[in-house]
Amino acid sequence: MVMRPWNFSAGPSALPLEVLQQAASEMTDWHGCGMSVMEMSHRGKQFTQIRDEAEADLRELLGVPDDFEVLFMQGGATAENAIVPLNLIGRNGSGKADYILTGIWSNKSHKEAQRYGDIAIAASSGAEATLDGVKQDPWTWFPKVQDWKVRPDAAYLHLCSNETIGGVEFADWPDMASLGAAQVPLVVDASSHFLSRPIDFSKASMVYAGAQKNAGPAGVTVVIIRKELVGHALPVCPSAFDYANVAAAGSMFNTPPTYAIYIAGLVFKWLKRQGGVAAIQAANIAKAQALYSYLDDSRFYVSRVHAASRSRMNVPFFLRDESLNAAFLSEAEAAGLMQLKGHKSVGGMRASIYNAVPLEAVQALISYLQDFERRHG
């Protein structure tokens, strides 16, 4: 067995070792065709098979209904911040869209969307917001659904359901009718917890995700969108970003990120071998519970995210004595625990424990946390 350091990177992140090994074995000759996937025509029969299998496996894993398109696009979730309003804000003629702000990524989405229409904040957990009338540390909690203010004529409501940097997660998406906005589609940026848990497509009309957390390498963005939402792009929308064009061409309106789609397809097959999304969700719960339990019991480390809003995927934490940060990171790397430094906008530490990070890695991290606390506490 190959021994590698444990990779806690927030993205691009750890890929399953057996996926990497299979890709390596097929690098110069995919299934005896004499070509690398990197060299194939995207319209040839070999890559068409790869793409078709990737979509079929993804549909099976998530139970994607037939009335949804599955698109493989380029530009990452950041590009979707513009592509979403370009495609949807003209849907009902209102030119309006509402956003839930819960951290840095949803704020980026909101800021970008303001270029294209009347964009309002439906709820926020930012510096000026309160929870039950009490101020909290910003971006450490998720606004209660009953406090959301959604305009009934909005073209869509946008939600980032897992904030990679802040480590807050919202999985129980609301029925829009309960918000008095039954005609407003819910659009979800699920990048950081995509494929880590089931998705209820009866509540979300569009889900998108950059692949580089749980679904594959950077370079491909998965868009799963209700078919009735396709075909409403603004006239200024670039043709390669018009969902109608991409859907009609089977994600090959222009040359797609072929190798990234191939690796994502291998990840989907790996997930199926693990028992599917339900099985990986159980594993993710066990990993997150083990790490949060240790952090909560420690007086040396602190987790600032409200317990009810904690992400299973991204676990930010802090040393109470932050003068020890450099030593912590240096010694962690020497122990084979990589990429634990928190985002520059937040500081502290962050362990991203995506699908490909096994319980063994989390146990190794906890052992290191215990040892470091014993030596420096």
C-alpha positions in Angstrom: 0.0 0.0 0.0 1.2 3.5 -0.9 1.7 5.6 2.2 1.0 9.3 1.6 0.5 12.3 3.8 -3.0 13.1 4.9 -4.3 16.0 2.8 -6.8 18.4 4.5 -6.7 20.9 1.7 -10.0 22.9 1.1 -9.6 22.6 -2.6 -8.3 21.4 -4.9 -8.5 18.6 -2.4 -7.8 15.0 -1.8 -8.8 12.5 -4.5 -9.3 8.8 -3.8 -6.0 7.0 -4.1 -7.4 4.3 -6.3 -8.8 6.9 -8.7 -5.3 8.4 -9.0 -3.8 5.0 -9.5 -6.4 4.1 -12.2 -5.8 7.4 -14.0 -2.1 6.8 -13.9 -2.4 3.3 -15.4 -4.6 4.7 -18.2 -2.6 7.9 -18.8 -1.0 6.9 -22.1 -3.5 4.4 -23.3 -7.2 4.5 -22.3 -8.8 1.0 -22.6 -6.5 -0.1 -25.4 -7.4 2.8 -27.8 -3.8 3.9 -28.0 -4.5 7.4 -26.7 -4.6 9.3 -23.5 -7.9 10.9 -22.6 -6.1 14.2 -22.9 -5.5 13.5 -26.6 -9.0 12.4 -27.6 -11.4 14.2 -29.7 -14.2 15.4 -27.4 -16.7 14.3 -30.2 -15.1 10.8 -30.7 -16.7 7.6 -29.5 -14.2 7.1 -26.7 -14.8 10.4 -25.0 -18.5 10.3 -25.7 -18.6 7.0 -23.7 -16.7 8.6 -20.9 -19.0 11.6 -20.7 -22.2 9.5 -21.0 -21.1 7.2 -18.2 -20.2 10.1 -16.0 -23.6 11.7 -16.3 -25.4 8.3 -15.9 -23.4 7.5 -12.7 -24.0 11.0 -11.3 -27.7 10.8 -11.9 -27.8 7.4 -10.2 -25.7 8.6 -7.2 -27.9 11.6 -6.5 -31.2 10.4 -7.9 -31.4 13.2 -10.3 -35.0 13.4 -11.8 -35.6 13.2 -15.5 -36.8 16.7 -15.7 -33.4 18.1 -14.8 -30.5 18.6 -17.1 -26.9 17.6 -16.0 -24.3 20.0 -17.5 -20.5 19.8 -17.3 -19.3 23.4 -17.6 -16.1 25.4 -17.3 -15.2 28.4 -15.1 -15.8 27.0 -11.7 -18.4 28.1 -9.2 -17.0 31.6 -9.3 -17.9 31.9 -13.0 -21.4 30.6 -12.1 -21.8 33.7 -9.9 -22.3 35.5 -13.2 -23.6 32.7 -15.3 -26.6 32.1 -13.0 -28.1 35.6 -13.3 -27.2 35.8 -17.0 -29.4 32.7 -17.5 -32.1 33.2 -14.9 -32.7 36.8 -13.9 -34.7 37.4 -17.1 -36.8 34.3 -16.5 -40.0 36.0 -15.3 -39.5 39.6 -16.5 -38.9 41.0 -13.0 -35.1 41.4 -13.2 -35.0 40.5 -9.5 -33.1 37.9 -7.5 -32.7 37.4 -3.8 -29.6 36.1 -2.0 -28.9 34.5 1.4 -25.5 35.8 2.8 -23.7 33.4 5.1 -20.0 34.0 4.4 -17.4 35.0 1.9 -18.6 32.8 -1.0 -22.2 33.9 -0.8 -21.1 37.5 -0.6 -19.0 37.0 -3.8 -22.1 35.5 -5.5 -24.2 38.5 -4.4 -21.7 41.1 -5.5 -21.3 39.6 -8.9 -25.1 39.3 -9.4 -25.6 43.0 -8.8 -24.2 43.6 -12.3 -27.3 42.1 -13.9 -30.4 43.2 -12.0 -32.2 44.1 -8.9 -30.5 42.0 -6.3 -31.7 42.0 -2.6 -30.5 40.3 0.5 -33.1 37.9 1.8 -31.2 37.1 5.0 -27.7 37.5 6.4 -25.5 36.3 9.2 -23.1 39.2 8.7 -21.7 41.7 11.2 -25.0 43.7 11.5 -27.2 40.6 11.8 -28.7 39.1 14.9 -29.9 35.7 15.9 -32.9 35.8 18.2 -32.2 39.5 18.7 -28.6 38.9 19.9 -25.5 39.8 17.9 -23.1 36.9 17.1 -19.7 36.5 15.5 -20.4 37.1 11.8 -20.5 34.2 9.4 -20.6 31.6 12.2 -24.3 30.7 11.9 -27.1 30.2 9.4 -30.1 32.6 9.5 -33.4 30.9 10.5 -35.6 30.1 7.6 -38.6 31.9 9.2 -36.5 35.1 9.1 -35.8 35.0 5.4 -37.5 37.7 3.4 -38.0 36.5 -0.2 -39.7 38.6 -2.8 -42.5 36.5 -4.4 -41.6 37.9 -7.8 -37.9 37.2 -7.6 -36.6 35.2 -10.6 -34.7 33.0 -8.1 -33.3 32.7 -4.6 -29.6 31.9 -4.3 -28.1 30.0 -1.4 -24.5 28.8 -0.7 -25.3 25.7 1.3 -21.8 25.1 2.6 -19.3 28.0 3.2 -15.9 26.5 2.6 -14.0 29.3 4.5 -16.3 29.9 7.4 -17.4 26.2 7.9 -21.1 26.7 8.1 -23.5 24.3 6.4 -27.2 24.3 5.7 -28.6 21.0 4.4 -32.3 21.1 5.2 -33.4 23.4 2.4 -36.9 25.0 2.7 -39.9 24.4 0.6 -40.2 27.8 -1.2 -44.0 27.7 -0.7 -43.4 27.9 3.1 -41.7 31.3 2.5 -44.6 32.7 0.5 -42.6 32.3 -2.7 -43.8 29.1 -4.3 -42.9 30.4 -7.8 -39.3 31.3 -6.9 -36.8 28.6 -7.8 -34.1 27.8 -5.2 -30.6 27.9 -6.7 -27.9 26.3 -4.5 -24.1 26.6 -4.7 -23.3 23.2 -3.1 -19.6 23.2 -4.1 -18.1 22.2 -0.8 -20.5 19.5 0.2 -21.6 18.2 -3.2 -21.9 14.3 -3.2 -21.3 14.2 0.6 -25.0 13.8 1.4 -28.3 13.4 -0.5 -29.9 16.3 -2.4 -33.7 16.9 -2.3 -34.5 18.0 -5.8 -38.1 18.6 -4.9 -36.8 21.7 -3.1 -34.0 22.9 -5.3 -34.5 23.9 -8.9 -30.8 24.2 -9.6 -27.7 22.9 -7.9 -24.2 23.7 -9.0 -20.7 22.8 -7.7 -17.1 23.2 -8.6 -15.7 19.7 -8.8 -12.5 20.2 -6.9 -13.9 19.4 -3.4 -15.6 16.0 -3.7 -16.3 15.4 -7.4 -12.9 15.5 -9.1 -10.2 18.0 -10.1 -10.4 21.7 -10.8 -11.6 22.5 -14.3 -15.2 21.2 -14.5 -18.3 22.6 -12.8 -21.4 20.4 -12.5 -24.7 22.2 -13.1 -28.0 20.3 -12.4 -30.9 22.4 -13.4 -34.6 21.9 -13.9 -35.3 21.9 -17.6 -38.0 24.5 -17.4 -35.4 27.0 -16.2 -33.3 26.6 -19.3 -33.8 28.9 -22.3 -34.2 32.3 -20.6 -30.7 33.7 -20.9 -30.2 37.5 -21.3 -29.2 38.6 -24.8 -25.8 39.6 -23.4 -25.1 36.1 -22.1 -22.1 34.6 -23.9 -23.3 31.7 -26.1 -20.9 29.2 -24.4 -22.5 30.0 -21.0 -26.1 29.8 -22.2 -27.6 26.8 -20.4 -29.8 26.1 -23.4 -26.8 25.8 -25.8 -24.8 23.6 -23.3 -27.8 21.3 -22.7 -28.6 21.0 -26.4 -25.0 20.0 -27.2 -24.7 17.5 -24.4 -22.1 19.7 -22.6 -20.1 19.9 -25.8 -21.2 23.2 -27.2 -17.4 24.0 -27.2 -14.6 21.7 -26.2 -15.3 20.7 -22.6 -12.7 20.0 -19.9 -12.3 16.5 -21.1 -9.7 15.2 -18.6 -11.4 16.7 -15.6 -14.7 15.1 -16.7 -12.9 11.7 -17.0 -11.5 12.0 -13.5 -14.9 13.1 -12.1 -16.3 10.0 -13.8 -13.8 7.8 -12.0 -14.7 9.5 -8.7 -18.4 8.7 -9.4 -17.6 5.1 -9.9 -15.5 5.0 -6.8 -18.4 6.5 -4.8 -20.7 3.8 -6.1 -18.2 1.2 -4.9 -18.3 2.7 -1.4 -22.0 2.2 -1.3 -23.2 5.4 -2.8 -24.1 8.8 -1.2 -26.0 7.3 1.7 -22.9 5.3 2.8 -20.5 8.2 2.3 -22.8 10.4 4.3 -22.6 8.0 7.2 -18.8 8.0 7.0 -18.8 11.8 6.9 -21.0 12.0 10.0 -18.6 9.8 11.9 -15.5 11.8 10.8 -17.1 15.2 11.7 -18.5 14.0 15.0 -15.1 12.6 16.1 -13.3 15.9 15.3 -15.9 18.3 16.7 -16.2 16.2 19.9 -12.5 16.5 20.5 -12.5 20.2 19.8 -15.5 20.8 22.1 -13.8 18.9 24.9 -10.5 20.8 24.6 -9.6 24.1 26.4 -6.6 24.5 24.1 -8.6 24.7 20.8 -11.8 26.4 20.0 -14.5 26.1 17.3 -16.4 29.3 16.8 -19.1 28.0 14.5 -22.5 27.5 16.1 -23.1 23.8 16.7 -26.3 23.7 14.7 -24.6 25.2 11.6 -21.3 23.3 11.6 -20.1 21.9 8.3 -19.3 18.2 8.0 -16.8 19.1 5.3 -14.8 22.1 6.4 -13.9 22.4 10.1 -12.2 25.7 11.0 -10.7 25.9 14.5 -8.3 28.2 16.4 -5.6 27.8 19.0 -6.5 29.9 22.0 -2.8 30.9 22.1 -2.4 32.0 18.5 1.3 32.7 19.0 1.7 28.9 18.6 0.1 28.9 15.1 3.4 28.6 13.2 4.7 25.8 15.4 1.4 24.0 15.1 1.5 24.1 11.3 5.2 23.2 11.0 4.9 20.2 13.4 1.7 19.1 11.7 3.4 19.0 8.3 6.4 17.1 9.8 3.8 14.6 11.1 2.3 14.1 7.6 -0.8 16.3 8.2 -0.9 18.7 5.3 -2.8 21.9 4.3 -4.2 22.8 7.8 -3.7 26.5 7.6 -7.0 28.5 7.7 -8.0 30.9 5.0 -6.1 34.2 5.0 -9.4 36.1 5.6 -10.2 34.1 8.8 -6.9 32.9 10.1 -6.5 29.9 12.5 -6.7 26.4 11.2 -9.0 24.5 8.9 -9.4 20.8 8.3 -11.4 19.9 5.2 -12.5 16.3 5.6 -14.1 15.6 2.2 -15.2 12.2 0.9 -11.7 11.1 0.0 -10.3 11.9 3.5 -10.8 8.7 5.5 -11.6 8.3 9.2 -8.0 7.1 9.6 -6.9 10.6 8.6 -9.2 12.3 11.1 -8.0 10.0 13.8 -4.4 10.9 13.0 -5.3 14.6 13.2 -6.9 14.1 16.6 -3.9 12.3 17.9 -1.7 15.1 16.7 -4.0 17.7 18.3 -3.8 15.8 21.6 0.0 15.5 21.4 0.5 19.2 20.5 -1.8 20.2 23.4 0.0 18.0 25.8 3.4 19.5 24.8 2.3 23.2 24.6 -0.8 23.5 26.7 
